[in-house]
């Protein structure tokens, strides 16, 4: 169950990351509803990227633990 939550969160963050990359600085982007200043887009982009990086590390750790548990059997 934990793996599914991480994968779904990763997919959502990746979609948001791609959207932010291609709409950074745009006055009509969805992010204008909560960030009015376009110069702050880079910080939102970096935060989403950090979230993707963190979830990727969690997925790799879980995969290593699963592999170690299978090797012990």
C-alpha distances in whole Angstrom, upper triangle without the diagonal:
4,5,5,6,9,10,11,12,14,16,17,18,20,22,23,24,26,27,29,30,32,33,34,37,37,39,37,34,31,31,34,33,32,33,37,38,38,38,35,33,33,31,28,28,28,25,23,24,23,19,19,20,18,15,16,17,14,13,16,15,12,14,17,15,14,17,19,17,18,22,22,22
4,5,5,6,9,10,11,12,14,16,16,18,20,21,22,24,26,27,28,31,31,32,35,36,37,36,32,29,29,32,31,30,31,35,36,35,36,32,30,30,28,26,25,25,22,20,21,20,16,16,17,15,12,13,14,10,10,13,12,10,12,15,13,13,16,18,17,18,21,22,22
4,5,5,6,9,10,10,12,14,15,16,18,20,21,22,24,25,26,29,30,31,34,35,36,35,31,29,28,32,31,30,31,35,36,35,35,32,30,29,28,25,24,24,22,19,19,19,16,14,15,14,10,11,12,9,7,11,11,8,10,13,12,11,14,16,16,17,20,21,21
4,5,5,6,8,10,11,12,14,15,17,18,20,21,23,24,26,27,29,30,33,33,35,33,29,27,27,30,30,29,30,34,35,34,35,32,29,29,28,25,24,24,22,19,20,20,16,15,17,15,12,13,15,12,10,14,15,12,13,16,16,15,18,20,19,20,23,24,24
4,6,5,6,8,10,11,12,14,16,17,18,20,21,22,24,26,27,28,31,31,33,31,27,24,24,28,27,25,27,31,32,31,32,29,27,27,25,22,22,22,19,17,18,17,14,13,15,14,10,12,14,11,11,14,15,13,15,18,17,17,20,22,21,22,25,26,27
4,6,5,6,9,10,10,12,14,15,16,18,20,21,22,24,25,26,29,30,32,30,27,24,23,27,27,25,26,30,31,30,30,27,25,24,23,20,19,19,17,14,15,14,11,10,12,10,7,9,11,8,7,11,12,10,12,15,15,15,18,20,20,21,24,25,26
4,5,5,6,9,10,10,12,14,15,16,18,20,21,23,24,25,29,29,31,29,26,24,23,27,27,26,27,30,31,30,30,28,25,24,24,21,20,20,18,15,15,15,12,10,12,12,8,9,12,10,8,12,13,12,12,16,17,16,18,21,21,21,24,26,26
4,5,5,6,9,10,11,12,14,16,17,18,20,22,23,24,27,27,29,27,23,21,21,25,24,23,25,28,29,28,29,26,24,24,23,20,19,20,18,14,15,16,13,11,14,14,10,12,15,13,12,15,17,15,16,20,20,19,22,24,24,25,27,29,30
4,5,5,6,9,10,11,12,14,15,16,18,20,21,22,25,25,27,25,22,19,19,22,22,21,22,25,26,25,26,23,21,21,20,17,16,16,14,11,13,13,9,9,12,11,8,10,13,12,11,15,16,15,17,20,20,20,23,25,25,26,29,30,31
4,5,5,6,9,10,10,12,14,15,16,18,20,20,24,24,26,25,21,20,19,23,23,22,22,26,26,25,25,23,20,20,19,16,15,15,13,10,10,11,8,6,9,9,6,8,11,10,10,13,15,14,15,18,19,19,21,24,24,25,27,29,30
4,5,5,6,9,10,11,12,14,15,17,18,20,23,23,25,24,20,18,18,22,22,22,22,26,26,25,26,23,20,20,20,17,15,16,15,12,12,14,11,9,12,13,10,11,14,14,13,15,18,17,18,21,22,21,23,26,27,27,29,32,32
4,5,5,6,9,10,11,12,14,16,16,18,21,21,23,21,17,15,15,19,19,18,19,22,24,22,23,21,18,18,18,15,14,15,14,10,12,14,11,9,13,14,11,13,16,16,15,18,20,19,20,24,24,24,26,29,29,30,32,34,35
4,5,5,6,9,10,10,12,14,15,16,19,19,21,20,16,15,14,18,18,17,17,21,21,20,21,18,15,15,15,12,10,12,10,6,8,10,7,6,10,11,9,11,14,14,14,17,19,19,20,23,24,24,26,28,29,30,32,34,35
4,5,5,6,8,10,10,12,14,15,19,19,22,20,17,16,15,19,20,19,19,22,23,20,21,19,16,16,16,13,11,12,12,8,8,11,9,7,10,12,11,11,14,15,14,17,19,19,20,23,24,24,26,28,29,30,32,34,35
4,5,5,6,9,10,11,12,14,17,17,19,18,14,13,13,17,18,18,18,21,22,19,21,19,16,16,17,14,12,14,14,10,11,14,12,10,14,16,14,15,18,19,18,20,23,23,23,26,28,27,29,32,32,33,35,37,38
4,6,5,6,9,10,10,11,15,15,17,15,12,10,10,14,15,14,15,17,18,16,18,16,12,13,13,10,9,11,11,7,9,12,11,10,14,15,14,15,19,19,19,21,24,24,25,27,29,29,31,33,34,35,37,39,40
4,5,5,6,9,10,10,14,15,17,17,13,12,12,15,17,16,15,18,18,16,17,15,11,11,12,9,7,9,9,6,7,10,10,8,11,14,13,14,17,18,18,20,23,23,24,26,28,28,30,32,33,34,36,38,40
4,5,5,6,9,10,14,14,17,16,13,13,13,16,18,18,17,20,19,17,18,17,13,13,15,12,9,12,13,10,10,14,13,11,14,17,16,16,19,21,20,22,25,25,25,28,30,30,31,34,35,35,37,40,41
4,6,5,6,8,12,11,14,12,9,9,10,13,15,15,15,17,17,14,16,15,11,13,14,11,9,13,14,11,12,15,15,14,17,19,18,19,22,23,23,25,27,28,28,31,33,33,34,37,38,38,40,43,44
4,6,5,5,9,10,12,12,9,9,8,11,14,13,12,14,14,11,13,12,8,9,11,8,6,10,11,9,10,13,14,13,16,18,18,19,22,23,23,25,27,28,29,31,33,34,35,37,38,39,41,43,45
4,6,6,9,11,14,14,11,13,12,14,17,17,15,17,16,13,13,13,9,9,12,10,7,10,12,10,10,14,15,14,16,19,19,19,22,24,23,25,27,29,29,31,33,34,35,37,39,39,41,43,45
4,6,9,9,12,12,10,12,12,14,17,18,16,17,17,13,15,15,11,12,15,13,11,14,16,14,14,18,18,17,19,22,22,22,25,27,26,28,31,31,31,34,36,36,37,40,41,42,43,46,47
4,6,5,9,9,6,9,9,11,14,15,13,14,13,10,12,13,9,11,14,12,10,14,16,14,15,18,19,18,21,23,23,24,27,28,28,30,32,33,34,36,38,38,39,42,43,44,46,48,49
4,6,9,10,8,10,9,10,14,14,11,12,11,7,9,9,6,7,11,10,8,12,14,13,14,17,18,18,20,22,23,23,26,28,28,30,32,33,34,36,38,38,40,42,43,44,46,48,50
4,6,9,8,11,10,10,13,14,11,10,9,5,7,9,7,9,12,11,11,14,16,16,17,20,21,21,23,25,26,27,29,31,32,33,35,36,37,39,41,42,43,45,47,48,49,52,53
4,5,6,9,9,9,12,14,11,11,10,7,10,11,9,12,15,14,13,17,18,17,19,22,22,23,25,27,27,28,31,32,33,35,37,38,38,41,43,43,44,47,48,49,51,53,54
4,6,9,9,7,10,12,10,9,9,7,11,12,11,14,16,15,16,19,20,20,21,24,24,25,27,29,30,31,34,35,35,37,39,40,41,43,45,45,47,49,50,51,53,55,57
4,7,8,7,9,12,11,10,12,10,14,15,13,16,18,16,16,20,21,20,22,24,24,25,27,29,29,30,33,34,34,37,39,39,40,43,44,44,46,49,49,50,52,54,55
4,5,6,8,10,10,10,11,9,13,13,10,14,15,13,13,17,17,16,18,21,21,21,24,26,25,27,30,30,31,33,35,35,36,39,40,41,42,45,46,46,49,51,52
4,5,6,8,9,10,12,11,15,14,11,15,15,12,13,17,16,15,17,20,19,20,23,24,24,25,28,29,29,31,33,33,35,37,38,39,41,43,44,45,47,49,50
4,5,6,6,8,10,9,12,10,8,12,12,9,11,14,13,12,15,18,17,18,21,22,22,24,27,27,28,30,32,32,34,36,37,38,40,42,43,44,46,48,49
4,5,5,5,8,8,11,10,9,13,14,12,13,17,16,16,19,21,20,22,24,26,26,28,30,31,31,34,36,36,38,40,41,42,44,46,46,48,50,52,53
4,6,7,10,11,14,13,12,16,16,13,15,18,17,17,20,22,21,22,25,26,26,28,31,31,32,34,36,36,38,40,41,41,44,46,46,47,50,51,52
4,6,9,11,13,11,11,14,13,11,14,16,15,15,18,19,19,21,23,24,24,26,28,29,30,32,34,34,36,38,39,40,42,44,44,46,48,49,51
4,6,7,9,7,8,11,11,9,12,14,14,14,17,18,18,20,23,23,24,26,28,29,30,33,34,35,36,38,39,40,42,44,45,47,49,50,52
4,6,9,8,9,13,13,12,15,17,17,18,20,22,22,24,26,27,28,30,32,33,34,36,37,38,40,42,43,44,46,48,49,50,52,54,55
4,5,6,8,11,11,11,14,16,16,17,20,21,22,24,25,27,28,30,31,32,34,36,37,38,40,42,43,44,46,48,49,50,52,54,55
4,5,6,8,10,10,12,14,15,16,18,20,21,22,24,25,27,28,30,31,32,34,36,37,38,40,42,43,44,46,48,49,51,52,54
4,6,7,9,10,11,13,14,16,17,19,20,22,23,25,26,28,29,31,32,34,35,37,38,40,41,43,44,46,47,49,50,52,54
4,5,6,7,9,10,11,13,15,16,17,19,20,22,23,25,26,28,29,31,32,34,35,37,38,40,41,43,44,46,47,49,51
4,5,5,6,9,10,11,12,14,15,17,18,20,21,23,24,26,27,29,30,32,33,35,36,38,39,41,42,44,45,47,49
4,5,5,6,9,10,10,12,14,15,16,18,20,21,22,24,26,27,28,30,31,33,35,36,37,39,41,42,43,45,47
4,5,5,6,9,10,10,12,14,15,16,18,20,21,23,24,26,27,29,30,32,33,35,36,37,39,41,42,44,46
4,5,5,6,9,10,11,12,14,15,17,18,20,21,23,24,26,27,29,30,32,33,35,36,38,39,41,42,44
4,5,5,6,9,10,11,12,14,15,16,18,20,21,23,24,26,27,29,30,32,33,35,36,38,39,41,43
4,5,5,6,9,10,10,12,14,15,16,18,20,21,22,24,26,27,29,30,31,33,35,36,37,39,41
4,5,5,6,9,10,11,12,14,15,17,18,20,21,23,24,26,27,29,30,32,33,35,36,38,40
4,5,5,6,9,10,11,12,14,15,17,18,20,21,23,25,26,27,29,30,32,33,35,36,38
4,5,5,6,9,10,11,12,14,15,17,18,20,21,23,24,26,27,29,30,32,33,35,37
4,5,5,6,9,10,11,12,14,15,17,18,20,21,23,24,26,27,29,30,32,33,35
4,5,5,6,9,10,11,12,14,15,17,18,20,21,23,24,26,27,29,30,32,34
4,5,5,6,9,10,11,12,14,15,16,18,20,21,22,24,26,27,29,31,32
4,6,5,6,9,10,11,12,14,15,17,19,20,21,23,24,26,27,29,31
4,5,5,6,9,10,11,12,14,15,17,18,20,21,23,24,26,27,29
4,5,5,6,9,10,11,12,14,15,16,18,20,21,23,24,26,28
4,5,5,6,9,10,11,12,14,15,16,18,20,21,23,25,26
4,5,5,6,9,10,11,12,14,15,16,18,20,21,23,25
4,5,5,6,9,10,11,12,14,15,16,18,20,21,23
4,5,5,6,9,10,10,12,14,15,16,18,20,22
4,5,5,6,9,10,10,12,14,15,16,19,20
4,5,5,6,9,10,11,12,14,15,17,19
4,5,5,6,9,10,10,12,14,15,17
4,5,5,6,9,10,11,12,14,16
4,5,5,6,9,10,10,12,15
4,5,5,6,9,10,11,13
4,5,5,6,9,10,11
4,5,5,6,9,10
4,5,5,6,9
4,5,5,7
4,5,5
4,5
4
